[in-house]
Amino acid sequence: MPPEELVKFGDPAEVILNVARERNADLIVLGVRKPEATVGLTTHFGRTVAYRVISEATCPVLTIRG
């Protein structure tokens, strides 16, 4: 099956996870940013979209930093 683009509105992590479940996704690919500071990473990582998706996804998640 070829890759597919989709536009939805709502809480990003929740929407990504719902669409992945609905479509029985084999893989989720996320672009992520480099943390601005080490302190920000350690204190806020649990609140990021990537963290929520990685933690709750039922399929593998590939993160790519540009």
N, C-alpha and C positions, 0 to 999 in steps of 0.2 A: 504494500500500500504506500503510495507517495505521501510525503509530508503535506500537512494541511494547515492553513492559517485560519484563525478564528478570533473574532473580536467580541468580548463580553465586558460587562460592567459589574462592579461590586468589589468586595474585599479580595485583593489579588490572590492570596494563598488559598482562600476558600474556593474561588472560582477555578483556579488551576487544578486543585484536587478533585473538585466535582466533575469537571470536564474529563479528566484522566479516568475517573471511575466510570462515568457514563459511556465512554468510548473504549473501555478496556485497553488503555494505553500500554504499550510495551516499554516506553521510555519517555521521561520528561526532560527537556533540555532547557536550562535556565542560564541567562546571562547574569553575571554578578559583578559588582564593583569592588575594587580594592578598598579595604577599610581605611578610613581617614587617619585613625590613630589606634594604637594597641588598646588604649583604655576604652575607646568606643567599641571595639570588638568584644572585649571581655564583659562589658557591662550591658551591651545591647544586642548581642548575637541572637539571643532567644526570641527577640521581637521581630526579626527580619522575615521577609517573605520566603527567602531561600531556606532558612532554618525550619520554618513551619512546613514547607513542602517536603523537604528532605526527611523530616521527622515523621510525617503522616502519610506519605505516599505509599501506595501498594505496589509500585513498580520502581525500577531503578531511576535515579535522578542524576543527570550529567550537568555539572555546573561549569561554565566557561567564563573566564575573566578576560576581558578585552584589553 
